[in-house]
Amino acid sequence: MFTATLTTSTGTIDCANAMYYLPTNGSGNSFVLDVAAANQKGFALSNVPSPNANGNSNDPQLRVWTKGWTEVIFDLAKYRGQQVTLTFEADNCVPSGHFAYAYVALKNICEGLQIAGPIQACVNGNQTYSIPELTGGTYSWTIPTGWQMITDSGNIIIVKPNANPGTIRARATNNCADLVTSVNVQVSPPTIAGAAIGDTAVCFGLIPNQQFPLQLTGNLGNIRNWISSTDGINWNPITENGNAILVKDVLTTTYYKALVQNGPACNIDSSAVATVTINYKSVAGQILPANLDICLDQNIDNVLQLRGSSGTVLNWQRSVDRISWLNQLPTNQDTLQSVTGLTGRAYFRAIVSKTGCPSDTSTIANVGIFNTAFPKAQIFPKDTSVCYGTPVLISANIQTGTSYTWSNPSALFNGGNGLVNGLPFLINAKAAPSKTTQYIISIANAGCPNLLNDTINVKVTAPLSVYAGKDTSVAANQPVQLNALLSDERMATYLWSPSEGLDRTNIANPIATIGNNRDNIRYTVTAIDSMGCRAVDNMLITIFKNGADIFVPTGFTPNADGKNDQLRPLVVGITKNYYFSVYNRWGQQVFLTTEIGKGWDGIFQGKAQASGAYVFLAEGTDFLGQKVIRKGTVVLIR
């Protein structure tokens, strides 16, 4: 705790006393810091650890709290001519347990109440103004018309000025003082950083000791300094200053901008960037293929490509003698050049340049011309998708050509013999691929060395299968849930037939209810995916007209011959509470199941049971809620 106490010969001046303490909660000898209240009073954790050992914490810094400087004012006008005493005291709360330190500075100039803050404010920029704290005081402020009060924290305010200057007034009162003050504030427009101009690009080393002029334009405010960066992220100050500067010793592409501030109250802003681009030698690269032969009207595989270049392609050039060169019209600045319209041998090259650097010439490509037409044909389809097991028709209409080949002729039906007998020549081949396959046709025209290659991509959809469910037996009028299962998770539509007895025919899981007018019914389900691919399956339902029952065979032969090896009841119409048990002649239970469809294999406790008669008991509840009980004997034969 820290206190400042003012006394006269007649006693303490209470309204002039100042006290600062860390707020706590507790009673007796146990107290805990009230962190929220401490923060509200301006205290904060120190970033400097305590120099003293703290037995109450493993982290001494947790118990070190500080409060910044607070300016306090006392009005001593009424005590003029009297002796006053000002006493400062810092106290520990518990002896040897806590330490309190206070630093005090006294002003020796009596100016009365003064407002601290900029007298030249920035339009639309937050400005802070304050007056000294008055013990137990209340504060009121007035600001110029149109200014915005951002925060009002007693003796400290934050305001946002508009374009009008004005006067800020403050008043501080307590029970023994009423202090008033004001300050006139001018305003400055906000900083406008402007733009640095002087973008340029040069070739490295072309001009020794080259200097580059830069100038700041459109700014409002003074230049504090210029900064530069080679990556646009990390910036460093440079020695040059002023609105117009010269930069030199630039070894790599560098960005420059100016930091501008319109008066101390306005924010510093950075200008738009000027870039000095340092390019290195232009490299035109090489043209591939270096030698190209084309036929008349060839518009496929007739492209030259520029590789290994560094710079911008200015244009391509053509020559018939490698001496006189003509620019390509219209200008081609791409790295690819299509060769068309030739009547004889020609040579091609590309001109490449970087800004500020001399241009460079690529290698020369030699293009020959054959006076024979390039093959021509229309292929259908270009690409297609088919269902697994579905054939696809591949057609080729040859207008120019003398022969052709397929890349995989064995996979085609009616693909032809490779000879073109008259033009136009039509090929209608059929393919039935089991997986996604490419069919490539190569067409030749005698006298032209180049082939017309065309590819037909046939995407084969994965096989689709559907499972309608296993055959089953039901009682007449017993609802049975059907459920079609696809082989994968693709989307599909369903169609069940016949519709007799079904609640719906267009879903995967309809409910079937068959009366006693049938002995059985076979349902077929067709699944169709988004490609139109189909899958079909069926299942048989046998109808027992006499209602629910449990049929147990009279005997079984568990000899592992695959015939009648298990004693398995036929359960009809039972929907719940089912069980089936078997007993030997001594009344010992040798088998029990509650799972419909499961049977006894003649084994008990790991041993094959002897031939002879056994007693069974079967029970269950049918779909109408009625109990069905069957019991009797069965013969095990080995």
ZIJOTA-V26399 format. One record per pair of residues at least 4 apart in sequence whose ideal C-beta (glycine too) atoms are under 7 Angstrom apart, sorted by sequence separation. I is the first residue (numbers start at 0). J is the second residue. D is the distance in Angstrom with one decimal. If there is no record, write none. Layout:
{{I;J;D} {I;J;D}}
//
This chain:
{{6;10;6.6} {25;29;4.9} {33;37;6.1} {34;38;6.4} {35;39;6.4} {36;40;6.4} {38;42;6.5} {49;53;6.1} {59;63;6.7} {92;96;6.9} {93;97;5.8} {132;136;6.9} {142;146;4.4} {172;176;6.6} {201;205;6.4} {228;232;6.7} {240;244;6.8} {249;253;5.4} {261;265;4.5} {293;297;4.5} {297;301;5.1} {318;322;6.8} {327;331;4.8} {341;345;5.5} {352;356;6.3} {385;389;4.6} {420;424;6.7} {432;436;4.1} {473;477;4.4} {485;489;6.9} {513;517;5.7} {527;531;6.4} {528;532;4.9} {573;577;5.1} {582;586;5.7} {583;587;5.1} {602;606;6.8} {620;624;6.3} {621;625;5.2} {6;11;5.0} {7;12;6.5} {25;30;3.7} {32;37;6.3} {37;42;4.1} {38;43;6.9} {56;61;5.1} {78;83;5.7} {91;96;6.9} {92;97;5.0} {151;156;5.1} {172;177;4.7} {201;206;6.9} {228;233;5.8} {239;244;3.9} {260;265;5.9} {318;323;6.0} {331;336;6.0} {419;424;4.6} {504;509;6.6} {543;548;6.5} {559;564;6.2} {582;587;6.4} {592;597;4.5} {602;607;5.9} {603;608;5.3} {620;625;6.9} {6;12;6.7} {25;31;5.5} {53;59;4.4} {56;62;5.7} {91;97;5.1} {120;126;4.8} {142;148;6.3} {150;156;6.7} {228;234;4.6} {239;245;6.7} {318;324;4.7} {352;358;3.8} {385;391;4.9} {397;403;6.8} {405;411;6.0} {408;414;5.3} {473;479;5.0} {485;491;5.9} {495;501;5.8} {498;504;5.0} {503;509;4.7} {527;533;5.4} {558;564;7.0} {582;588;5.5} {583;589;5.5} {601;607;5.9} {620;626;5.5} {621;627;5.7} {4;11;6.2} {5;12;4.5} {23;30;4.3} {24;31;5.4} {91;98;6.3} {150;157;4.6} {171;178;4.7} {215;222;6.3} {227;234;6.9} {239;246;6.2} {260;267;4.6} {305;312;6.7} {351;358;6.4} {443;450;5.6} {502;509;5.5} {513;520;5.8} {526;533;6.9} {556;563;5.1} {557;564;5.0} {570;577;6.7} {582;589;6.6} {601;608;5.4} {23;31;6.2} {75;83;6.4} {91;99;5.9} {148;156;6.5} {149;157;4.3} {170;178;6.9} {201;209;6.4} {226;234;4.4} {227;235;6.1} {293;301;5.1} {316;324;4.3} {317;325;5.4} {350;358;5.3} {351;359;5.3} {383;391;6.1} {430;438;6.3} {442;450;6.5} {471;479;6.8} {496;504;6.9} {501;509;4.7} {502;510;4.8} {525;533;6.0} {526;534;4.8} {555;563;5.1} {556;564;6.9} {557;565;6.9} {580;588;5.8} {581;589;5.4} {618;626;6.9} {619;627;5.5} {23;32;5.6} {24;33;5.1} {53;62;5.6} {90;99;6.0} {117;126;5.9} {149;158;6.1} {170;179;5.0} {226;235;6.2} {246;255;6.7} {258;267;5.5} {259;268;5.7} {316;325;6.4} {405;414;5.4} {441;450;4.7} {442;451;4.4} {495;504;4.6} {581;590;4.1} {590;599;4.0} {618;627;6.9} {5;15;4.1} {23;33;5.8} {49;59;4.2} {89;99;4.4} {116;126;6.3} {148;158;5.8} {149;159;5.8} {226;236;5.4} {227;237;5.2} {316;326;5.8} {317;327;6.5} {350;360;6.0} {351;361;6.7} {483;493;5.8} {494;504;6.2} {501;511;5.5} {525;535;5.2} {555;565;6.4} {580;590;6.4} {618;628;4.8} {5;16;6.5} {21;32;6.2} {22;33;4.4} {48;59;5.0} {49;60;6.8} {89;100;6.2} {116;127;6.0} {140;151;6.6} {147;158;6.5} {169;180;5.5} {226;237;6.6} {258;269;5.6} {259;270;6.3} {316;327;6.6} {336;347;6.2} {415;426;5.2} {441;452;5.1} {494;505;6.2} {500;511;4.8} {511;522;6.9} {555;566;4.5} {568;579;5.5} {580;591;4.6} {4;16;5.3} {48;60;4.5} {89;101;4.4} {116;128;3.5} {146;158;5.3} {147;159;4.2} {199;211;5.9} {224;236;5.2} {225;237;5.1} {291;303;6.7} {314;326;5.2} {315;327;4.2} {348;360;5.7} {349;361;4.3} {493;505;6.2} {500;512;5.4} {523;535;6.4} {524;536;5.9} {617;629;4.6} {3;16;6.6} {49;62;6.6} {115;128;6.8} {116;129;6.7} {146;159;6.7} {168;181;4.3} {256;269;5.0} {257;270;4.6} {314;327;5.5} {348;361;5.2} {404;417;5.7} {439;452;6.2} {440;453;5.5} {468;481;6.1} {492;505;6.9} {493;506;6.0} {500;513;4.6} {578;591;6.7} {579;592;5.4} {2;16;6.7} {3;17;4.3} {22;36;3.9} {49;63;4.6} {87;101;6.7} {114;128;5.6} {115;129;5.0} {146;160;5.2} {167;181;6.5} {197;211;6.4} {225;239;5.8} {256;270;4.7} {403;417;5.8} {413;427;6.5} {414;428;4.3} {468;482;5.9} {493;507;5.0} {495;509;5.9} {523;537;4.3} {552;566;6.5} {578;592;6.9} {589;603;4.0} {616;630;4.6} {2;17;6.8} {22;37;5.8} {45;60;6.6} {48;63;6.6} {138;153;5.0} {146;161;6.0} {166;181;5.3} {167;182;5.4} {197;212;5.6} {225;240;6.4} {256;271;6.9} {348;363;5.0} {379;394;4.7} {402;417;5.6} {413;428;5.4} {439;454;5.0} {522;537;6.2} {566;581;6.9} {578;593;4.8} {615;630;6.4} {2;18;4.8} {21;37;5.7} {44;60;6.8} {87;103;5.3} {114;130;5.7} {138;154;5.2} {140;156;5.4} {142;158;5.4} {145;161;4.2} {197;213;3.9} {224;240;5.9} {256;272;4.9} {314;330;4.9} {315;331;4.9} {402;418;5.9} {403;419;6.7} {412;428;6.7} {413;429;5.9} {467;483;5.7} {521;537;5.5} {522;538;5.9} {577;593;6.0} {615;631;6.1} {154;171;6.8} {166;183;5.3} {167;184;5.9} {197;214;6.1} {255;272;6.7} {286;303;5.2} {287;304;5.3} {314;331;6.2} {346;363;5.2} {347;364;4.7} {378;395;5.3} {402;419;6.0} {411;428;4.6} {412;429;4.5} {437;454;5.5} {438;455;4.5} {466;483;6.9} {551;568;4.8} {1;19;4.8} {22;40;6.7} {45;63;4.1} {112;130;5.9} {145;163;5.5} {195;213;5.7} {196;214;5.5} {222;240;6.6} {254;272;4.8} {255;273;4.9} {286;304;7.0} {314;332;6.8} {346;364;6.8} {401;419;5.3} {411;429;7.0} {465;483;5.4} {466;484;4.5} {521;539;4.9} {550;568;6.2} {577;595;5.6} {581;599;5.4} {614;632;5.6} {615;633;5.6} {44;63;6.8} {45;64;6.6} {144;163;6.7} {165;184;6.4} {222;241;6.8} {225;244;6.2} {286;305;5.7} {287;306;5.9} {313;332;6.9} {346;365;6.0} {347;366;6.3} {376;395;5.6} {377;396;4.6} {400;419;5.4} {411;430;5.4} {437;456;5.7} {438;457;6.7} {465;484;6.9} {549;568;5.3} {550;569;4.1} {589;608;6.3} {613;632;6.7} {0;20;4.0} {44;64;6.2} {45;65;4.7} {143;163;6.0} {164;184;6.1} {195;215;5.6} {196;216;5.9} {222;242;6.5} {254;274;5.4} {312;332;4.7} {376;396;6.1} {410;430;6.0} {465;485;5.7} {500;520;6.8} {519;539;6.0} {520;540;5.3} {612;632;5.0} {613;633;5.4} {21;42;6.3} {43;64;6.8} {144;165;6.8} {164;185;4.8} {284;305;5.5} {285;306;6.0} {311;332;6.8} {312;333;6.6} {315;336;4.8} {345;366;5.1} {376;397;4.4} {436;457;5.3} {499;520;6.8} {519;540;6.2} {549;570;5.5} {42;64;4.8} {43;65;6.3} {132;154;5.3} {143;165;2.4} {164;186;5.1} {193;215;5.4} {194;216;5.9} {229;251;5.6} {252;274;6.9} {253;275;5.2} {284;306;5.5} {285;307;5.7} {312;334;6.2} {344;366;6.8} {376;398;6.3} {397;419;5.8} {410;432;6.7} {435;457;6.7} {464;486;4.2} {519;541;4.7} {573;595;6.7} {612;634;5.6} {613;635;6.0} {42;65;6.8} {131;154;7.0} {143;166;6.5} {163;186;6.9} {193;216;5.6} {194;217;5.6} {229;252;6.9} {231;254;5.6} {252;275;6.9} {284;307;3.6} {344;367;5.3} {375;398;4.6} {435;458;4.9} {463;486;6.3} {519;542;6.0} {548;571;5.2} {42;66;4.9} {125;149;5.9} {130;154;5.1} {162;186;6.2} {193;217;3.7} {229;253;5.5} {252;276;4.9} {284;308;3.6} {319;343;6.8} {344;368;6.4} {375;399;3.9} {376;400;6.6} {398;422;6.2} {435;459;5.1} {483;507;4.6} {518;542;6.1} {547;571;5.8} {548;572;6.8} {549;573;6.6} {611;635;6.2} {41;66;5.1} {129;154;5.8} {142;167;5.6} {193;218;3.2} {252;277;5.1} {282;307;7.0} {283;308;5.6} {321;346;5.2} {341;366;6.7} {343;368;5.9} {374;399;5.4} {397;422;6.9} {398;423;5.2} {432;457;5.6} {434;459;5.3} {482;507;6.6} {517;542;5.4} {547;572;2.8} {570;595;4.8} {583;608;7.0} {610;635;5.4} {41;67;6.6} {129;155;4.3} {160;186;5.2} {191;217;6.8} {192;218;5.9} {227;253;5.4} {228;254;4.9} {249;275;5.3} {251;277;5.3} {282;308;6.0} {308;334;6.8} {319;345;5.8} {342;368;6.9} {374;400;4.2} {397;423;6.3} {410;436;6.9} {433;459;6.8} {461;487;6.9} {482;508;4.6} {546;572;6.3} {547;573;5.9} {610;636;5.7} {37;64;6.2} {141;168;4.5} {191;218;5.7} {215;242;5.1} {227;254;6.6} {250;277;6.7} {282;309;4.0} {318;345;6.9} {341;368;4.8} {372;399;5.1} {396;423;5.7} {397;424;4.3} {430;457;6.5} {432;459;5.4} {481;508;6.1} {495;522;5.7} {496;523;5.3} {513;540;6.5} {515;542;6.9} {584;611;6.9} {608;635;6.3} {610;637;4.7} {127;155;6.8} {128;156;5.5} {140;168;6.9} {191;219;3.8} {214;242;6.2} {227;255;5.1} {249;277;6.1} {281;309;6.7} {282;310;6.6} {317;345;5.6} {318;346;4.7} {338;366;5.5} {480;508;6.4} {481;509;5.4} {543;571;4.7} {584;612;6.8} {140;169;5.4} {190;219;6.6} {191;220;6.7} {214;243;4.6} {246;275;6.8} {281;310;4.2} {305;334;4.3} {396;425;5.4} {495;524;5.2} {511;540;6.7} {513;542;5.2} {515;544;4.0} {127;157;5.2} {128;158;6.9} {190;220;4.5} {225;255;6.2} {226;256;6.2} {304;334;6.3} {317;347;5.7} {480;510;5.8} {481;511;5.8} {583;613;6.0} {138;169;6.8} {139;170;4.7} {188;219;6.2} {212;243;6.7} {213;244;5.3} {304;335;5.6} {395;426;4.3} {407;438;6.6} {493;524;6.1} {494;525;4.7} {567;598;3.0} {582;613;6.5} {125;157;5.4} {126;158;5.6} {138;170;6.8} {225;257;5.2} {226;258;6.4} {315;347;6.2} {316;348;5.3} {394;426;6.5} {406;438;6.8} {478;510;5.2} {479;511;5.2} {566;598;5.2} {581;613;5.3} {582;614;4.6} {138;171;5.4} {212;245;5.7} {213;246;6.3} {302;335;5.5} {303;336;4.6} {394;427;5.3} {405;438;6.7} {406;439;3.8} {493;526;5.6} {565;598;3.6} {566;599;4.5} {125;159;5.7} {126;160;6.4} {211;245;6.9} {224;258;5.7} {302;336;6.9} {315;349;5.2} {316;350;6.5} {478;512;4.9} {565;599;6.3} {581;615;5.1} {601;635;5.7} {136;171;4.8} {137;172;5.6} {210;245;4.6} {211;246;5.2} {222;257;5.1} {223;258;4.6} {302;337;5.4} {303;338;6.4} {392;427;6.3} {393;428;4.7} {405;440;5.8} {491;526;4.6} {492;527;5.1} {565;600;5.2} {580;615;6.9} {123;159;6.1} {136;172;6.2} {210;246;6.9} {223;259;6.9} {301;337;6.0} {314;350;5.7} {476;512;6.2} {491;527;6.0} {564;600;6.5} {579;615;7.0} {580;616;5.1} {136;173;4.5} {210;247;4.5} {222;259;5.8} {223;260;5.6} {301;338;4.8} {312;349;5.6} {313;350;4.5} {392;429;5.7} {393;430;5.9} {403;440;5.8} {404;441;5.0} {491;528;4.7} {122;160;5.8} {133;171;4.3} {135;173;4.6} {211;249;6.5} {221;259;6.9} {301;339;6.8} {313;351;6.7} {403;441;6.5} {475;513;6.8} {476;514;5.8} {490;528;6.7} {579;617;4.7} {122;161;6.4} {128;167;5.9} {130;169;4.9} {134;173;6.3} {135;174;7.0} {208;247;6.7} {220;259;4.4} {221;260;6.2} {312;351;5.6} {313;352;5.5} {390;429;5.3} {391;430;5.4} {403;442;4.7} {475;514;5.8} {489;528;5.1} {490;529;5.8} {72;112;6.2} {120;160;4.5} {122;162;5.3} {133;173;5.5} {220;260;5.2} {311;351;6.7} {390;430;6.6} {475;515;3.8} {578;618;5.9} {130;171;6.0} {218;259;5.0} {220;261;3.2} {298;339;7.0} {310;351;4.4} {311;352;6.2} {390;431;4.3} {402;443;5.0} {481;522;6.6} {483;524;4.6} {485;526;6.0} {213;255;5.6} {215;257;4.8} {219;261;5.5} {310;352;5.3} {311;353;6.9} {321;363;6.6} {400;442;4.4} {401;443;6.2} {577;619;3.7} {21;64;5.9} {133;176;6.3} {308;351;5.0} {310;353;4.2} {400;443;6.3} {401;444;5.5} {483;526;6.5} {557;600;5.4} {576;619;5.6} {223;267;6.4} {303;347;5.7} {305;349;4.9} {400;444;4.8} {401;445;4.5} {557;601;3.5} {576;620;4.4} {133;178;6.9} {220;265;6.8} {293;338;6.0} {313;358;6.3} {393;438;5.9} {395;440;5.7} {397;442;6.0} {399;444;5.7} {575;620;5.0} {573;619;3.6} {574;620;6.6} {19;66;6.3} {51;98;6.3} {291;338;6.8} {573;620;6.8} {574;621;6.5} {573;621;5.7} {574;622;4.9} {568;617;5.7} {570;619;7.0} {572;621;4.5} {130;180;6.8} {572;622;5.7} {218;270;6.6} {114;167;6.1} {17;71;5.0} {573;627;6.4} {114;169;5.6} {215;270;5.9} {467;522;6.6} {305;361;6.0} {467;524;4.7} {15;73;4.6} {72;131;3.9} {112;171;6.4} {465;524;6.0} {71;131;5.8} {195;255;5.6} {213;273;5.3} {70;131;3.9} {71;132;5.2} {72;133;5.8} {195;256;5.3} {286;347;6.5} {303;364;5.2} {465;526;4.2} {479;540;6.6} {70;132;6.4} {195;257;5.9} {286;348;6.9} {378;440;6.7} {393;455;5.5} {69;132;5.5} {71;134;6.9} {286;349;6.7} {463;526;6.7} {118;182;6.3} {120;184;5.2} {122;186;5.4} {211;275;5.1} {551;615;5.5} {118;183;6.9} {122;187;6.8} {124;189;6.3} {192;257;7.0} {463;528;5.9} {112;178;4.2} {114;180;5.7} {118;184;5.6} {119;185;5.2} {120;186;5.2} {121;187;5.5} {122;188;5.4} {123;189;5.8} {193;259;6.7} {283;349;6.0} {376;442;5.5} {391;457;5.7} {551;617;6.1} {113;180;6.1} {118;185;6.6} {122;189;5.5} {192;259;4.5} {283;350;7.0} {473;540;6.1} {475;542;5.4} {566;633;6.0} {3;71;6.7} {5;73;6.0} {112;180;4.2} {114;182;4.4} {119;187;5.9} {121;189;5.7} {283;351;4.0} {374;442;4.2} {470;538;5.6} {475;543;6.7} {549;617;4.4} {111;180;6.9} {190;259;5.6} {282;351;6.9} {374;443;6.3} {463;532;4.9} {465;534;4.2} {467;536;4.1} {469;538;6.6} {470;539;4.3} {471;540;5.8} {472;541;4.4} {473;542;6.3} {474;543;5.2} {475;544;5.0} {190;260;5.6} {281;351;5.4} {374;444;4.5} {460;530;5.2} {464;534;5.0} {465;535;7.0} {466;536;5.7} {467;537;5.5} {468;538;4.7} {549;619;6.4} {7;78;6.1} {190;261;4.3} {281;352;4.9} {373;444;6.8} {463;534;4.4} {465;536;5.0} {467;538;4.2} {472;543;6.4} {475;546;6.9} {189;261;6.7} {281;353;4.8} {372;444;6.1} {385;457;6.3} {387;459;5.8} {460;532;5.4} {474;546;5.1} {8;81;6.9} {188;261;6.5} {289;362;6.8} {291;364;6.4} {293;366;6.7} {371;444;6.3} {374;447;7.0} {387;460;5.9} {474;547;4.7} {7;81;5.5} {8;82;6.6} {187;261;5.5} {203;277;5.2} {373;447;5.8} {381;455;6.6} {382;456;4.4} {383;457;5.8} {384;458;4.3} {385;459;6.0} {386;460;5.3} {387;461;6.5} {547;621;3.4} {187;262;4.3} {190;265;4.7} {195;270;5.0} {198;273;5.5} {203;278;6.7} {278;353;3.9} {281;356;4.9} {286;361;5.5} {289;364;5.8} {290;365;4.9} {291;366;4.8} {292;367;4.5} {293;368;6.1} {294;369;4.7} {295;370;6.3} {371;446;3.5} {372;447;6.8} {376;451;6.3} {378;453;4.6} {380;455;6.6} {387;462;4.2} {547;622;6.9} {7;83;5.4} {189;265;5.6} {190;266;5.9} {192;268;4.0} {194;270;5.6} {195;271;6.2} {197;273;4.6} {198;274;5.2} {199;275;5.8} {200;276;3.9} {201;277;6.5} {202;278;5.5} {203;279;5.1} {278;354;6.0} {280;356;6.1} {281;357;6.6} {283;359;4.0} {285;361;6.2} {286;362;5.5} {288;364;7.0} {289;365;6.7} {295;371;6.4} {296;372;5.7} {297;373;3.7} {371;447;4.3} {373;449;6.3} {374;450;7.0} {384;460;6.4} {6;83;6.9} {187;264;6.6} {190;267;6.9} {192;269;5.6} {193;270;5.1} {194;271;3.7} {195;272;6.3} {196;273;5.9} {278;355;5.5} {281;358;5.8} {282;359;5.9} {283;360;5.4} {284;361;5.5} {285;362;4.2} {292;369;6.4} {294;371;5.4} {295;372;4.9} {296;373;5.4} {369;446;6.7} {374;451;3.8} {378;455;6.3} {5;83;6.0} {6;84;4.8} {187;265;5.9} {190;268;4.7} {192;270;4.2} {195;273;3.8} {200;278;5.9} {276;354;6.7} {278;356;5.2} {281;359;4.2} {283;361;3.8} {286;364;4.1} {294;372;6.3} {295;373;6.4} {369;447;5.5} {373;451;6.8} {549;627;5.9} {551;629;6.3} {294;373;4.1} {369;448;6.6} {548;627;6.4} {554;633;5.9} {558;637;6.3} {5;85;5.5} {547;627;5.4} {549;629;4.6} {551;631;6.6} {553;633;6.0} {554;634;4.0} {555;635;6.5} {556;636;4.9} {552;633;6.6} {553;634;6.5} {3;85;6.6} {4;86;4.6} {551;633;6.4} {554;636;5.8} {3;87;5.4} {2;88;5.0} {1;89;5.0} {0;90;4.8} {0;92;6.9} {477;572;5.0} {472;569;6.5} {474;571;5.3} {1;99;6.4} {473;571;6.5} {474;572;3.2} {0;99;6.0} {472;571;5.1} {473;572;6.3} {1;101;4.1} {74;176;3.9} {74;178;6.2} {17;134;5.1} {16;134;5.7} {15;134;6.0} {14;134;6.2} {14;135;6.2} {126;264;6.3} {124;264;6.5} {121;262;6.5} {124;265;5.8} {124;266;6.2} {119;262;5.4} {121;264;4.3} {119;263;7.0} {120;264;5.1} {121;265;3.6} {386;530;6.1} {478;622;6.9} {119;264;5.5} {386;531;6.8} {387;532;6.9} {477;622;4.8} {117;263;6.8} {384;530;6.3} {386;532;3.5} {117;264;4.4} {474;621;6.9} {300;449;6.3} {202;353;6.9} {205;356;6.9} {297;449;6.4} {299;451;6.5} {202;355;4.6} {294;447;3.9} {200;354;3.7} {201;355;4.0} {202;356;3.5} {200;355;4.4} {294;449;5.7} {292;448;5.9} {293;449;6.8} {14;173;5.1} {14;174;5.0} {14;175;3.8} {14;176;6.9}}
//
